[in-house]
Structures are given as C-alpha cells and as structure tokens.
Amino acid sequence: MSAGPGLAAVLKLCDQAAHFAQAYAHPTAYRTSNMLDRRMDHLDRRFYSAHYFHGHLMTAELAVRAEALLVNFLPYCPRAAIAKQYRAPAHKLNGFVYHDNWLHNLLISASMGGCPQ
C-alpha cells in the first residue's frame, strides 16, 4: 500500500483513539448535537457579518443579548413536530404566550423584565 496524505490522516486519527475513548468513559456527559451545531452556526454567521465585534465590548454584549432574545421568541418552523405543541422556545419555557404575534410576545416579556406581574 502506498503512503499518501489520506493514509497519513487516518493513521494520525488512529493515534488519537485513546483521547476519544476518554469521552465515552462518561456516558451521561453531554455530547455535541445537531441542534447545538445549528445554533452555533447561526451565531457564527451573525458574528462574521458583524466583523467579530469591532468596536466596544458593550456593543458586542448587546449584540449577543439581542441574538438570544430573537432565538427564544422567533416561532418554530411550522413543519417541525414541536410546533404542534409550542409556538416558540419562550412558549415552551413559560408554558403560555401573551399574544398571537411573536414580536408582541417579545416586547411584552422584555418590558416586564422577564417577571410576570
């Protein structure tokens, strides 16, 4: 068998098998999931388009907070199975919605500081 870049990459990966096996010694530990990857990919695209926080630290913090708010209040895809039971992640967390419109829910929740009165 001739050595090449593909074989070298496979052998390098095999040399790391002991490190990968350590993760499987903890069966209850969280693993990277497709759901997490989707969220992180979206966040990475947002940060890339913002040139990775050029400017003040407070501007970066506000951008991350705005992204978190949007992710929690934007409605689920209508074809998703969870959309039959909940409208958005905030609905799933709270168990109720204030209004039929997702933007109204966001504004009402934000105006109350997250605490029902």
Biopython code that builds the backbone (N, CA, C, O; Angstrom):
import numpy as np
from Bio.PDB.StructureBuilder import StructureBuilder

atoms = [
    (1, "MET", "N", (0.854, -1.165, 0.000)),
    (1, "MET", "CA", (0.000, 0.000, 0.000)),
    (1, "MET", "C", (0.904, 1.233, 0.000)),
    (1, "MET", "O", (1.837, 1.329, 0.798)),
    (2, "SER", "N", (0.620, 2.167, -0.896)),
    (2, "SER", "CA", (1.449, 3.368, -0.971)),
    (2, "SER", "C", (0.972, 4.391, 0.051)),
    (2, "SER", "O", (-0.225, 4.577, 0.266)),
    (3, "ALA", "N", (1.936, 5.038, 0.664)),
    (3, "ALA", "CA", (1.613, 6.072, 1.649)),
    (3, "ALA", "C", (1.201, 7.342, 0.915)),
    (3, "ALA", "O", (1.777, 7.689, -0.116)),
    (4, "GLY", "N", (0.214, 8.020, 1.449)),
    (4, "GLY", "CA", (-0.257, 9.263, 0.859)),
    (4, "GLY", "C", (-0.882, 10.122, 1.941)),
    (4, "GLY", "O", (-0.913, 9.738, 3.110)),
    (5, "PRO", "N", (-1.377, 11.280, 1.549)),
    (5, "PRO", "CA", (-1.959, 12.170, 2.559)),
    (5, "PRO", "C", (-3.199, 11.583, 3.232)),
    (5, "PRO", "O", (-3.438, 11.856, 4.409)),
    (6, "GLY", "N", (-3.986, 10.791, 2.521)),
    (6, "GLY", "CA", (-5.171, 10.181, 3.119)),
    (6, "GLY", "C", (-4.799, 9.164, 4.189)),
    (6, "GLY", "O", (-5.368, 9.162, 5.281)),
    (7, "LEU", "N", (-3.842, 8.302, 3.870)),
    (7, "LEU", "CA", (-3.395, 7.300, 4.828)),
    (7, "LEU", "C", (-2.760, 7.964, 6.040)),
    (7, "LEU", "O", (-2.978, 7.527, 7.170)),
    (8, "ALA", "N", (-1.989, 8.996, 5.822)),
    (8, "ALA", "CA", (-1.356, 9.716, 6.932)),
    (8, "ALA", "C", (-2.408, 10.335, 7.856)),
    (8, "ALA", "O", (-2.244, 10.328, 9.076)),
    (9, "ALA", "N", (-3.475, 10.863, 7.282)),
    (9, "ALA", "CA", (-4.539, 11.465, 8.094)),
    (9, "ALA", "C", (-5.259, 10.403, 8.917)),
    (9, "ALA", "O", (-5.581, 10.636, 10.083)),
    (10, "VAL", "N", (-5.515, 9.238, 8.321)),
    (10, "VAL", "CA", (-6.184, 8.159, 9.043)),
    (10, "VAL", "C", (-5.304, 7.645, 10.170)),
    (10, "VAL", "O", (-5.791, 7.423, 11.279)),
    (11, "LEU", "N", (-4.043, 7.455, 9.912)),
    (11, "LEU", "CA", (-3.124, 6.974, 10.953)),
    (11, "LEU", "C", (-2.989, 7.992, 12.086)),
    (11, "LEU", "O", (-2.903, 7.617, 13.256)),
    (12, "LYS", "N", (-2.970, 9.271, 11.740)),
    (12, "LYS", "CA", (-2.899, 10.321, 12.761)),
    (12, "LYS", "C", (-4.151, 10.284, 13.646)),
    (12, "LYS", "O", (-4.062, 10.462, 14.860)),
    (13, "LEU", "N", (-5.316, 10.053, 13.033)),
    (13, "LEU", "CA", (-6.559, 9.951, 13.782)),
    (13, "LEU", "C", (-6.546, 8.718, 14.686)),
    (13, "LEU", "O", (-6.990, 8.787, 15.832)),
    (14, "CYS", "N", (-6.047, 7.606, 14.187)),
    (14, "CYS", "CA", (-5.973, 6.377, 14.980)),
    (14, "CYS", "C", (-5.052, 6.546, 16.191)),
    (14, "CYS", "O", (-5.287, 5.950, 17.242)),
    (15, "ASP", "N", (-4.012, 7.353, 16.041)),
    (15, "ASP", "CA", (-3.102, 7.606, 17.161)),
    (15, "ASP", "C", (-3.800, 8.348, 18.293)),
    (15, "ASP", "O", (-3.353, 8.286, 19.439)),
    (16, "GLN", "N", (-4.873, 9.037, 17.993)),
    (16, "GLN", "CA", (-5.612, 9.817, 18.993)),
    (16, "GLN", "C", (-6.770, 9.036, 19.611)),
    (16, "GLN", "O", (-7.560, 9.610, 20.360)),
    (17, "ALA", "N", (-6.888, 7.757, 19.317)),
    (17, "ALA", "CA", (-8.025, 6.955, 19.781)),
    (17, "ALA", "C", (-8.167, 6.974, 21.298)),
    (17, "ALA", "O", (-9.289, 6.987, 21.804)),
    (18, "ALA", "N", (-7.076, 6.975, 22.024)),
    (18, "ALA", "CA", (-7.149, 6.981, 23.492)),
    (18, "ALA", "C", (-7.815, 8.257, 24.006)),
    (18, "ALA", "O", (-8.552, 8.219, 24.991)),
    (19, "HIS", "N", (-7.563, 9.372, 23.352)),
    (19, "HIS", "CA", (-8.180, 10.637, 23.763)),
    (19, "HIS", "C", (-9.687, 10.628, 23.485)),
    (19, "HIS", "O", (-10.468, 11.136, 24.290)),
    (20, "PHE", "N", (-10.091, 10.060, 22.365)),
    (20, "PHE", "CA", (-11.511, 9.983, 22.045)),
    (20, "PHE", "C", (-12.226, 9.029, 22.999)),
    (20, "PHE", "O", (-13.376, 9.269, 23.368)),
    (21, "ALA", "N", (-11.560, 7.958, 23.399)),
    (21, "ALA", "CA", (-12.172, 6.969, 24.282)),
    (21, "ALA", "C", (-12.475, 7.546, 25.658)),
    (21, "ALA", "O", (-13.394, 7.075, 26.328)),
    (22, "GLN", "N", (-11.724, 8.557, 26.098)),
    (22, "GLN", "CA", (-11.976, 9.169, 27.408)),
    (22, "GLN", "C", (-13.390, 9.749, 27.477)),
    (22, "GLN", "O", (-14.036, 9.672, 28.522)),
    (23, "ALA", "N", (-13.864, 10.313, 26.408)),
    (23, "ALA", "CA", (-15.206, 10.907, 26.398)),
    (23, "ALA", "C", (-16.270, 9.836, 26.596)),
    (23, "ALA", "O", (-17.297, 10.100, 27.221)),
    (24, "TYR", "N", (-16.049, 8.647, 26.082)),
    (24, "TYR", "CA", (-17.044, 7.590, 26.198)),
    (24, "TYR", "C", (-17.008, 6.910, 27.562)),
    (24, "TYR", "O", (-17.869, 6.080, 27.853)),
    (25, "ALA", "N", (-16.030, 7.243, 28.403)),
    (25, "ALA", "CA", (-15.986, 6.722, 29.766)),
    (25, "ALA", "C", (-17.027, 7.413, 30.638)),
    (25, "ALA", "O", (-17.282, 6.978, 31.761)),
    (26, "HIS", "N", (-17.628, 8.483, 30.133)),
    (26, "HIS", "CA", (-18.645, 9.245, 30.858)),
    (26, "HIS", "C", (-19.936, 9.221, 30.037)),
    (26, "HIS", "O", (-20.209, 10.169, 29.301)),
    (27, "PRO", "N", (-20.734, 8.156, 30.149)),
    (27, "PRO", "CA", (-21.902, 8.001, 29.277)),
    (27, "PRO", "C", (-22.992, 9.046, 29.498)),
    (27, "PRO", "O", (-23.803, 9.270, 28.600)),
    (28, "THR", "N", (-23.038, 9.695, 30.668)),
    (28, "THR", "CA", (-24.089, 10.690, 30.916)),
    (28, "THR", "C", (-23.661, 12.096, 30.517)),
    (28, "THR", "O", (-24.451, 13.035, 30.614)),
    (29, "ALA", "N", (-22.430, 12.247, 30.074)),
    (29, "ALA", "CA", (-21.937, 13.573, 29.686)),
    (29, "ALA", "C", (-22.628, 14.028, 28.402)),
    (29, "ALA", "O", (-22.999, 13.215, 27.555)),
    (30, "TYR", "N", (-22.791, 15.335, 28.282)),
    (30, "TYR", "CA", (-23.411, 15.886, 27.086)),
    (30, "TYR", "C", (-22.484, 15.739, 25.891)),
    (30, "TYR", "O", (-21.265, 15.857, 26.014)),
    (31, "ARG", "N", (-23.072, 15.484, 24.751)),
    (31, "ARG", "CA", (-22.332, 15.380, 23.503)),
    (31, "ARG", "C", (-22.747, 16.535, 22.606)),
    (31, "ARG", "O", (-23.818, 17.113, 22.789)),
    (32, "THR", "N", (-21.918, 16.867, 21.654)),
    (32, "THR", "CA", (-22.305, 17.868, 20.674)),
    (32, "THR", "C", (-23.440, 17.301, 19.854)),
    (32, "THR", "O", (-23.379, 16.160, 19.396)),
    (33, "SER", "N", (-24.468, 18.092, 19.671)),
    (33, "SER", "CA", (-25.621, 17.607, 18.930)),
    (33, "SER", "C", (-25.847, 18.459, 17.696)),
    (33, "SER", "O", (-25.295, 19.551, 17.559)),
    (34, "ASN", "N", (-26.654, 17.943, 16.820)),
    (34, "ASN", "CA", (-27.006, 18.659, 15.615)),
    (34, "ASN", "C", (-27.729, 19.957, 15.971)),
    (34, "ASN", "O", (-27.531, 20.979, 15.314)),
    (35, "MET", "N", (-28.565, 19.918, 17.009)),
    (35, "MET", "CA", (-29.317, 21.096, 17.421)),
    (35, "MET", "C", (-28.361, 22.203, 17.887)),
    (35, "MET", "O", (-28.531, 23.371, 17.535)),
    (36, "LEU", "N", (-27.372, 21.827, 18.670)),
    (36, "LEU", "CA", (-26.395, 22.801, 19.138)),
    (36, "LEU", "C", (-25.559, 23.343, 17.982)),
    (36, "LEU", "O", (-25.275, 24.539, 17.917)),
    (37, "ASP", "N", (-25.172, 22.462, 17.080)),
    (37, "ASP", "CA", (-24.390, 22.895, 15.917)),
    (37, "ASP", "C", (-25.158, 23.903, 15.070)),
    (37, "ASP", "O", (-24.573, 24.859, 14.560)),
    (38, "ARG", "N", (-26.462, 23.696, 14.918)),
    (38, "ARG", "CA", (-27.267, 24.635, 14.133)),
    (38, "ARG", "C", (-27.290, 26.013, 14.780)),
    (38, "ARG", "O", (-27.158, 27.028, 14.095)),
    (39, "ARG", "N", (-27.457, 26.048, 16.097)),
    (39, "ARG", "CA", (-27.467, 27.330, 16.811)),
    (39, "ARG", "C", (-26.114, 28.025, 16.699)),
    (39, "ARG", "O", (-26.043, 29.229, 16.456)),
    (40, "MET", "N", (-25.051, 27.262, 16.878)),
    (40, "MET", "CA", (-23.714, 27.853, 16.842)),
    (40, "MET", "C", (-23.351, 28.314, 15.435)),
    (40, "MET", "O", (-22.683, 29.337, 15.281)),
    (41, "ASP", "N", (-23.774, 27.584, 14.406)),
    (41, "ASP", "CA", (-23.520, 28.008, 13.034)),
    (41, "ASP", "C", (-24.214, 29.330, 12.744)),
    (41, "ASP", "O", (-23.637, 30.221, 12.121)),
    (42, "HIS", "N", (-25.457, 29.450, 13.200)),
    (42, "HIS", "CA", (-26.201, 30.695, 13.001)),
    (42, "HIS", "C", (-25.513, 31.848, 13.727)),
    (42, "HIS", "O", (-25.362, 32.936, 13.171)),
    (43, "LEU", "N", (-25.097, 31.607, 14.965)),
    (43, "LEU", "CA", (-24.421, 32.642, 15.741)),
    (43, "LEU", "C", (-23.096, 33.030, 15.091)),
    (43, "LEU", "O", (-22.740, 34.208, 15.054)),
    (44, "ASP", "N", (-22.375, 32.047, 14.584)),
    (44, "ASP", "CA", (-21.101, 32.329, 13.925)),
    (44, "ASP", "C", (-21.307, 33.176, 12.670)),
    (44, "ASP", "O", (-20.518, 34.083, 12.403)),
    (45, "ARG", "N", (-22.355, 32.892, 11.900)),
    (45, "ARG", "CA", (-22.639, 33.713, 10.715)),
    (45, "ARG", "C", (-22.970, 35.144, 11.112)),
    (45, "ARG", "O", (-22.549, 36.089, 10.444)),
    (46, "ARG", "N", (-23.728, 35.309, 12.205)),
    (46, "ARG", "CA", (-24.056, 36.659, 12.681)),
    (46, "ARG", "C", (-22.805, 37.408, 13.105)),
    (46, "ARG", "O", (-22.642, 38.587, 12.790)),
    (47, "PHE", "N", (-21.916, 36.721, 13.824)),
    (47, "PHE", "CA", (-20.684, 37.367, 14.274)),
    (47, "PHE", "C", (-19.773, 37.689, 13.101)),
    (47, "PHE", "O", (-19.121, 38.733, 13.087)),
    (48, "TYR", "N", (-19.725, 36.808, 12.129)),
    (48, "TYR", "CA", (-18.901, 37.069, 10.947)),
    (48, "TYR", "C", (-19.399, 38.306, 10.212)),
    (48, "TYR", "O", (-18.604, 39.153, 9.805)),
    (49, "SER", "N", (-20.722, 38.414, 10.042)),
    (49, "SER", "CA", (-21.254, 39.581, 9.332)),
    (49, "SER", "C", (-21.073, 40.867, 10.128)),
    (49, "SER", "O", (-21.105, 41.955, 9.552)),
    (50, "ALA", "N", (-20.884, 40.765, 11.441)),
    (50, "ALA", "CA", (-20.614, 41.937, 12.283)),
    (50, "ALA", "C", (-19.110, 42.156, 12.445)),
    (50, "ALA", "O", (-18.689, 42.978, 13.259)),
    (51, "HIS", "N", (-18.310, 41.436, 11.684)),
    (51, "HIS", "CA", (-16.845, 41.535, 11.731)),
    (51, "HIS", "C", (-16.308, 41.242, 13.128)),
    (51, "HIS", "O", (-15.377, 41.893, 13.602)),
    (52, "TYR", "N", (-16.909, 40.258, 13.769)),
    (52, "TYR", "CA", (-16.448, 39.765, 15.062)),
    (52, "TYR", "C", (-16.217, 40.875, 16.076)),
    (52, "TYR", "O", (-15.135, 40.985, 16.653)),
    (53, "PHE", "N", (-17.224, 41.682, 16.287)),
    (53, "PHE", "CA", (-17.264, 42.661, 17.369)),
    (53, "PHE", "C", (-16.210, 43.749, 17.275)),
    (53, "PHE", "O", (-15.541, 44.049, 18.263)),
    (54, "HIS", "N", (-16.057, 44.330, 16.129)),
    (54, "HIS", "CA", (-15.210, 45.512, 16.056)),
    (54, "HIS", "C", (-15.942, 46.612, 16.801)),
    (54, "HIS", "O", (-17.115, 46.870, 16.531)),
    (55, "GLY", "N", (-15.285, 47.241, 17.705)),
    (55, "GLY", "CA", (-15.916, 48.311, 18.468)),
    (55, "GLY", "C", (-15.797, 48.063, 19.948)),
    (55, "GLY", "O", (-14.815, 47.489, 20.419)),
    (56, "HIS", "N", (-16.791, 48.494, 20.673)),
    (56, "HIS", "CA", (-16.762, 48.426, 22.130)),
    (56, "HIS", "C", (-17.276, 47.084, 22.639)),
    (56, "HIS", "O", (-18.060, 46.407, 21.973)),
    (57, "LEU", "N", (-16.825, 46.721, 23.817)),
    (57, "LEU", "CA", (-17.247, 45.474, 24.438)),
    (57, "LEU", "C", (-18.752, 45.484, 24.715)),
    (57, "LEU", "O", (-19.420, 44.458, 24.582)),
    (58, "MET", "N", (-19.278, 46.641, 25.100)),
    (58, "MET", "CA", (-20.705, 46.739, 25.388)),
    (58, "MET", "C", (-21.538, 46.497, 24.128)),
    (58, "MET", "O", (-22.614, 45.903, 24.203)),
    (59, "THR", "N", (-21.055, 46.948, 22.984)),
    (59, "THR", "CA", (-21.749, 46.708, 21.722)),
    (59, "THR", "C", (-21.823, 45.210, 21.439)),
    (59, "THR", "O", (-22.855, 44.707, 20.996)),
    (60, "ALA", "N", (-20.722, 44.502, 21.698)),
    (60, "ALA", "CA", (-20.698, 43.053, 21.497)),
    (60, "ALA", "C", (-21.678, 42.364, 22.443)),
    (60, "ALA", "O", (-22.386, 41.442, 22.038)),
    (61, "GLU", "N", (-21.723, 42.803, 23.692)),
    (61, "GLU", "CA", (-22.632, 42.195, 24.652)),
    (61, "GLU", "C", (-24.088, 42.419, 24.250)),
    (61, "GLU", "O", (-24.913, 41.512, 24.361)),
    (62, "LEU", "N", (-24.397, 43.607, 23.792)),
    (62, "LEU", "CA", (-25.769, 43.894, 23.359)),
    (62, "LEU", "C", (-26.150, 43.063, 22.137)),
    (62, "LEU", "O", (-27.297, 42.636, 22.012)),
    (63, "ALA", "N", (-25.203, 42.835, 21.243)),
    (63, "ALA", "CA", (-25.473, 42.017, 20.055)),
    (63, "ALA", "C", (-25.776, 40.571, 20.453)),
    (63, "ALA", "O", (-26.680, 39.949, 19.895)),
    (64, "VAL", "N", (-25.036, 40.048, 21.398)),
    (64, "VAL", "CA", (-25.269, 38.668, 21.847)),
    (64, "VAL", "C", (-26.611, 38.567, 22.560)),
    (64, "VAL", "O", (-27.336, 37.590, 22.372)),
    (65, "ARG", "N", (-26.952, 39.562, 23.374)),
    (65, "ARG", "CA", (-28.235, 39.552, 24.071)),
    (65, "ARG", "C", (-29.396, 39.639, 23.082)),
    (65, "ARG", "O", (-30.411, 38.962, 23.247)),
    (66, "ALA", "N", (-29.241, 40.475, 22.055)),
    (66, "ALA", "CA", (-30.289, 40.598, 21.041)),
    (66, "ALA", "C", (-30.477, 39.277, 20.308)),
    (66, "ALA", "O", (-31.607, 38.878, 20.025)),
    (67, "GLU", "N", (-29.398, 38.609, 20.005)),
    (67, "GLU", "CA", (-29.479, 37.310, 19.336)),
    (67, "GLU", "C", (-30.193, 36.293, 20.215)),
    (67, "GLU", "O", (-31.016, 35.520, 19.725)),
    (68, "ALA", "N", (-29.889, 36.287, 21.506)),
    (68, "ALA", "CA", (-30.531, 35.356, 22.429)),
    (68, "ALA", "C", (-32.038, 35.625, 22.512)),
    (68, "ALA", "O", (-32.837, 34.689, 22.541)),
    (69, "LEU", "N", (-32.417, 36.893, 22.551)),
    (69, "LEU", "CA", (-33.840, 37.224, 22.583)),
    (69, "LEU", "C", (-34.551, 36.737, 21.325)),
    (69, "LEU", "O", (-35.628, 36.146, 21.399)),
    (70, "LEU", "N", (-33.942, 36.987, 20.179)),
    (70, "LEU", "CA", (-34.560, 36.561, 18.931)),
    (70, "LEU", "C", (-34.702, 35.044, 18.865)),
    (70, "LEU", "O", (-35.744, 34.533, 18.455)),
    (71, "VAL", "N", (-33.677, 34.340, 19.259)),
    (71, "VAL", "CA", (-33.717, 32.877, 19.206)),
    (71, "VAL", "C", (-34.823, 32.337, 20.105)),
    (71, "VAL", "O", (-35.465, 31.343, 19.766)),
    (72, "ASN", "N", (-35.050, 32.979, 21.245)),
    (72, "ASN", "CA", (-36.074, 32.498, 22.177)),
    (72, "ASN", "C", (-37.495, 32.834, 21.750)),
    (72, "ASN", "O", (-38.430, 32.126, 22.124)),
    (73, "PHE", "N", (-37.678, 33.902, 20.972)),
    (73, "PHE", "CA", (-39.035, 34.327, 20.640)),
    (73, "PHE", "C", (-39.448, 34.085, 19.197)),
    (73, "PHE", "O", (-40.642, 34.094, 18.896)),
    (74, "LEU", "N", (-38.499, 33.869, 18.298)),
    (74, "LEU", "CA", (-38.876, 33.559, 16.924)),
    (74, "LEU", "C", (-39.635, 32.242, 16.893)),
    (74, "LEU", "O", (-39.255, 31.298, 17.586)),
    (75, "PRO", "N", (-40.694, 32.160, 16.108)),
    (75, "PRO", "CA", (-41.502, 30.934, 16.101)),
    (75, "PRO", "C", (-40.761, 29.748, 15.505)),
    (75, "PRO", "O", (-39.872, 29.900, 14.667)),
    (76, "TYR", "N", (-41.154, 28.558, 15.963)),
    (76, "TYR", "CA", (-40.632, 27.328, 15.382)),
    (76, "TYR", "C", (-41.110, 27.217, 13.945)),
    (76, "TYR", "O", (-42.118, 27.816, 13.570)),
    (77, "CYS", "N", (-40.393, 26.459, 13.151)),
    (77, "CYS", "CA", (-40.816, 26.173, 11.787)),
    (77, "CYS", "C", (-42.154, 25.430, 11.847)),
    (77, "CYS", "O", (-42.290, 24.485, 12.624)),
    (78, "PRO", "N", (-43.139, 25.832, 11.049)),
    (78, "PRO", "CA", (-44.460, 25.181, 11.110)),
    (78, "PRO", "C", (-44.407, 23.675, 10.819)),
    (78, "PRO", "O", (-45.275, 22.930, 11.275)),
    (79, "ARG", "N", (-43.399, 23.222, 10.066)),
    (79, "ARG", "CA", (-43.297, 21.796, 9.756)),
    (79, "ARG", "C", (-42.659, 20.990, 10.877)),
    (79, "ARG", "O", (-42.716, 19.760, 10.861)),
    (80, "ALA", "N", (-42.047, 21.671, 11.859)),
    (80, "ALA", "CA", (-41.399, 20.961, 12.959)),
    (80, "ALA", "C", (-42.448, 20.317, 13.854)),
    (80, "ALA", "O", (-43.529, 20.869, 14.054)),
    (81, "ALA", "N", (-42.124, 19.158, 14.385)),
    (81, "ALA", "CA", (-43.067, 18.443, 15.245)),
    (81, "ALA", "C", (-43.397, 19.250, 16.499)),
    (81, "ALA", "O", (-44.534, 19.224, 16.971)),
    (82, "ILE", "N", (-42.427, 19.954, 17.032)),
    (82, "ILE", "CA", (-42.652, 20.715, 18.267)),
    (82, "ILE", "C", (-43.595, 21.893, 18.053)),
    (82, "ILE", "O", (-44.197, 22.382, 19.008)),
    (83, "ALA", "N", (-43.731, 22.354, 16.809)),
    (83, "ALA", "CA", (-44.605, 23.493, 16.508)),
    (83, "ALA", "C", (-46.077, 23.157, 16.712)),
    (83, "ALA", "O", (-46.909, 24.058, 16.820)),
    (84, "LYS", "N", (-46.403, 21.881, 16.765)),
    (84, "LYS", "CA", (-47.792, 21.484, 17.017)),
    (84, "LYS", "C", (-48.184, 21.732, 18.472)),
    (84, "LYS", "O", (-49.364, 21.889, 18.785)),
    (85, "GLN", "N", (-47.187, 21.766, 19.358)),
    (85, "GLN", "CA", (-47.455, 21.936, 20.781)),
    (85, "GLN", "C", (-47.047, 23.330, 21.288)),
    (85, "GLN", "O", (-47.738, 23.910, 22.126)),
    (86, "TYR", "N", (-45.933, 23.862, 20.783)),
    (86, "TYR", "CA", (-45.427, 25.156, 21.243)),
    (86, "TYR", "C", (-45.166, 26.059, 20.058)),
    (86, "TYR", "O", (-44.857, 25.586, 18.964)),
    (87, "ARG", "N", (-45.289, 27.358, 20.272)),
    (87, "ARG", "CA", (-45.043, 28.316, 19.199)),
    (87, "ARG", "C", (-43.574, 28.693, 19.079)),
    (87, "ARG", "O", (-43.062, 28.884, 17.975)),
    (88, "ALA", "N", (-42.895, 28.800, 20.222)),
    (88, "ALA", "CA", (-41.502, 29.251, 20.243)),
    (88, "ALA", "C", (-40.840, 28.704, 21.501)),
    (88, "ALA", "O", (-41.536, 28.220, 22.394)),
    (89, "PRO", "N", (-39.509, 28.768, 21.595)),
    (89, "PRO", "CA", (-38.837, 28.301, 22.809)),
    (89, "PRO", "C", (-39.323, 29.008, 24.077)),
    (89, "PRO", "O", (-39.398, 28.381, 25.134)),
    (90, "ALA", "N", (-39.655, 30.297, 23.993)),
    (90, "ALA", "CA", (-40.162, 31.009, 25.168)),
    (90, "ALA", "C", (-41.518, 30.444, 25.596)),
    (90, "ALA", "O", (-41.804, 30.379, 26.791)),
    (91, "HIS", "N", (-42.341, 30.043, 24.660)),
    (91, "HIS", "CA", (-43.626, 29.429, 24.974)),
    (91, "HIS", "C", (-43.406, 28.096, 25.685)),
    (91, "HIS", "O", (-44.101, 27.776, 26.650)),
    (92, "LYS", "N", (-42.449, 27.334, 25.207)),
    (92, "LYS", "CA", (-42.146, 26.047, 25.837)),
    (92, "LYS", "C", (-41.637, 26.261, 27.258)),
    (92, "LYS", "O", (-42.005, 25.513, 28.164)),
    (93, "LEU", "N", (-40.805, 27.259, 27.461)),
    (93, "LEU", "CA", (-40.237, 27.536, 28.779)),
    (93, "LEU", "C", (-41.299, 28.060, 29.746)),
    (93, "LEU", "O", (-41.390, 27.592, 30.881)),
    (94, "ASN", "N", (-42.094, 29.020, 29.306)),
    (94, "ASN", "CA", (-43.079, 29.657, 30.179)),
    (94, "ASN", "C", (-44.387, 28.887, 30.282)),
    (94, "ASN", "O", (-45.081, 28.976, 31.295)),
    (95, "GLY", "N", (-44.727, 28.139, 29.249)),
    (95, "GLY", "CA", (-45.981, 27.413, 29.244)),
    (95, "GLY", "C", (-47.160, 28.231, 28.743)),
    (95, "GLY", "O", (-48.284, 27.729, 28.722)),
    (96, "PHE", "N", (-46.937, 29.474, 28.340)),
    (96, "PHE", "CA", (-48.008, 30.330, 27.823)),
    (96, "PHE", "C", (-47.409, 31.398, 26.922)),
    (96, "PHE", "O", (-46.199, 31.625, 26.917)),
    (97, "VAL", "N", (-48.277, 32.047, 26.165)),
    (97, "VAL", "CA", (-47.877, 33.191, 25.349)),
    (97, "VAL", "C", (-48.799, 34.358, 25.685)),
    (97, "VAL", "O", (-49.952, 34.156, 26.067)),
    (98, "TYR", "N", (-48.297, 35.557, 25.545)),
    (98, "TYR", "CA", (-49.097, 36.745, 25.812)),
    (98, "TYR", "C", (-49.963, 37.138, 24.621)),
    (98, "TYR", "O", (-51.063, 37.665, 24.789)),
    (99, "HIS", "N", (-49.457, 36.878, 23.420)),
    (99, "HIS", "CA", (-50.116, 37.391, 22.218)),
    (99, "HIS", "C", (-49.866, 36.417, 21.075)),
    (99, "HIS", "O", (-48.927, 35.624, 21.132)),
    (100, "ASP", "N", (-50.697, 36.470, 20.040)),
    (100, "ASP", "CA", (-50.514, 35.596, 18.876)),
    (100, "ASP", "C", (-49.276, 35.968, 18.066)),
    (100, "ASP", "O", (-48.680, 35.103, 17.425)),
    (101, "ASN", "N", (-48.884, 37.224, 18.085)),
    (101, "ASN", "CA", (-47.748, 37.710, 17.319)),
    (101, "ASN", "C", (-46.460, 37.523, 18.132)),
    (101, "ASN", "O", (-46.406, 37.923, 19.295)),
    (102, "TRP", "N", (-45.432, 36.923, 17.538)),
    (102, "TRP", "CA", (-44.194, 36.648, 18.261)),
    (102, "TRP", "C", (-43.498, 37.930, 18.699)),
    (102, "TRP", "O", (-42.897, 37.972, 19.772)),
    (103, "LEU", "N", (-43.571, 38.970, 17.883)),
    (103, "LEU", "CA", (-42.899, 40.224, 18.236)),
    (103, "LEU", "C", (-43.592, 40.891, 19.425)),
    (103, "LEU", "O", (-42.933, 41.496, 20.271)),
    (104, "HIS", "N", (-44.906, 40.780, 19.486)),
    (104, "HIS", "CA", (-45.627, 41.309, 20.642)),
    (104, "HIS", "C", (-45.221, 40.551, 21.910)),
    (104, "HIS", "O", (-45.057, 41.152, 22.972)),
    (105, "ASN", "N", (-45.061, 39.238, 21.794)),
    (105, "ASN", "CA", (-44.607, 38.451, 22.950)),
    (105, "ASN", "C", (-43.240, 38.905, 23.425)),
    (105, "ASN", "O", (-43.004, 39.026, 24.627)),
    (106, "LEU", "N", (-42.348, 39.156, 22.495)),
    (106, "LEU", "CA", (-41.008, 39.615, 22.853)),
    (106, "LEU", "C", (-41.074, 40.964, 23.553)),
    (106, "LEU", "O", (-40.432, 41.155, 24.586)),
    (107, "LEU", "N", (-41.841, 41.901, 23.006)),
    (107, "LEU", "CA", (-41.928, 43.235, 23.586)),
    (107, "LEU", "C", (-42.589, 43.210, 24.965)),
    (107, "LEU", "O", (-42.151, 43.916, 25.874)),
    (108, "ILE", "N", (-43.620, 42.417, 25.125)),
    (108, "ILE", "CA", (-44.289, 42.326, 26.427)),
    (108, "ILE", "C", (-43.354, 41.708, 27.458)),
    (108, "ILE", "O", (-43.237, 42.213, 28.574)),
    (109, "SER", "N", (-42.695, 40.628, 27.091)),
    (109, "SER", "CA", (-41.777, 39.970, 28.022)),
    (109, "SER", "C", (-40.615, 40.873, 28.390)),
    (109, "SER", "O", (-40.215, 40.933, 29.552)),
    (110, "ALA", "N", (-40.072, 41.574, 27.407)),
    (110, "ALA", "CA", (-38.935, 42.454, 27.668)),
    (110, "ALA", "C", (-39.342, 43.642, 28.516)),
    (110, "ALA", "O", (-38.550, 44.111, 29.334)),
    (111, "SER", "N", (-40.551, 44.139, 28.345)),
    (111, "SER", "CA", (-40.985, 45.310, 29.107)),
    (111, "SER", "C", (-41.210, 44.971, 30.578)),
    (111, "SER", "O", (-41.144, 45.852, 31.434)),
    (112, "MET", "N", (-41.472, 43.711, 30.872)),
    (112, "MET", "CA", (-41.706, 43.306, 32.247)),
    (112, "MET", "C", (-40.441, 42.763, 32.920)),
    (112, "MET", "O", (-40.496, 42.265, 34.044)),
    (113, "GLY", "N", (-39.326, 42.862, 32.239)),
    (113, "GLY", "CA", (-38.081, 42.372, 32.814)),
    (113, "GLY", "C", (-38.058, 40.863, 33.019)),
    (113, "GLY", "O", (-37.264, 40.361, 33.815)),
    (114, "GLY", "N", (-38.913, 40.139, 32.316)),
    (114, "GLY", "CA", (-38.933, 38.688, 32.421)),
    (114, "GLY", "C", (-39.723, 38.158, 33.606)),
    (114, "GLY", "O", (-39.775, 36.945, 33.811)),
    (115, "CYS", "N", (-40.341, 39.038, 34.393)),
    (115, "CYS", "CA", (-41.091, 38.613, 35.585)),
    (115, "CYS", "C", (-42.562, 38.885, 35.399)),
    (115, "CYS", "O", (-42.944, 40.039, 35.207)),
    (116, "PRO", "N", (-43.416, 37.859, 35.447)),
    (116, "PRO", "CA", (-44.850, 38.106, 35.367)),
    (116, "PRO", "C", (-45.310, 38.916, 36.582)),
    (116, "PRO", "O", (-44.795, 38.753, 37.688)),
    (117, "GLN", "N", (-46.286, 39.786, 36.351)),
    (117, "GLN", "CA", (-46.755, 40.630, 37.460)),
    (117, "GLN", "C", (-48.160, 40.290, 37.849)),
    (117, "GLN", "O", (-48.713, 40.901, 38.763)),
]
sb = StructureBuilder()
sb.init_structure("model")
sb.init_model(0)
sb.init_chain("A")
sb.init_seg("    ")
for serial, (resi, resn, name, xyz) in enumerate(atoms, 1):
    if name == "N":
        sb.init_residue(resn, " ", resi, " ")
    sb.init_atom(name, np.array(xyz, "f"), 0.0, 1.0, " ", f" {name:<3s}", serial, name[0])
structure = sb.get_structure()
